[in-house]
Every structure is written in C-alpha cells, then in structure tokens.
C-alpha cells in the first residue's frame, strides 16, 4: 500500500494509481506503481512511503528512497522517486517473488 500524509490545509494532492492484483512467476520481479498529482509538492515535508500490512503487522518499507529494516537486508526491494511536476511517481520493485499478493 502506498501512503502519504497531508501536512497543510489547502494543499491539493490526488492519487492516480489504482489498486492492482499481481500474479507473478516464482523468482520474477514485480514493480508496483504509486503515482500522484500534487501542487507545490516537497518530498521532505510530505514523504510518500510504501507499507506492508498483514494481519496485525503494519511496517513501513521505505522512508523517501531508502529501504527500511527488515526489508533492506533481503536485497530484494528497490524504490525510486521520479518527479515531473505536477505528477510524481514512487514505484516499488520486489525481486524474487514467491507468492501472490494484492496492494
């Protein structure tokens, strides 16, 4: 799940990406999209992050373009921020997939 936090009133932000269902062959890489439109967006003021939610767990996968523990030690996660104002993207790639999942 790609999430962001709004910090200011009057700030326009709109998600462009829709929820997707992925079926990936074992060992392949999947890239999940997170696209949004924002006026006057500043990455450090309003960070966008991917989160893993499963049962009672809710863990942030990244902070900005850095992968967090315990995900970084696997070497399977990659996130890149791309800006083409007013549209922004933060795709998450996971390599070596071995199951089906929905975001």
C-alpha positions, 0 to 999 in steps of 0.5 A: 500500500502506498501512503502519504500524509497531508501536512497543510490545509489547502494543499491539493494532492490526488492519487492516480494509481489504482489498486492492482492484483499481481500474479507473478512467476516464482523468482520474477520481479514485480514493480508496483506503481504509486503515482500522484498529482500534487501542487507545490509538492516537497518530498521532505515535508510530505514523504510518500512511503510504501507499507506492508500490512498483514494481519496485525503487522503494519511496517513501513518499507521505505522512508523517501528512497531508502529501504527500511529494516527488515526489508533492506537486508533481503536485497530484494526491494528497490524504490525510486522517486521520479518527479515531473511536476505536477505528477510524481511517481514512487514505484516499488520493485520486489525481486524474487517473488514467491507468492501472490499478493494484492496492494 
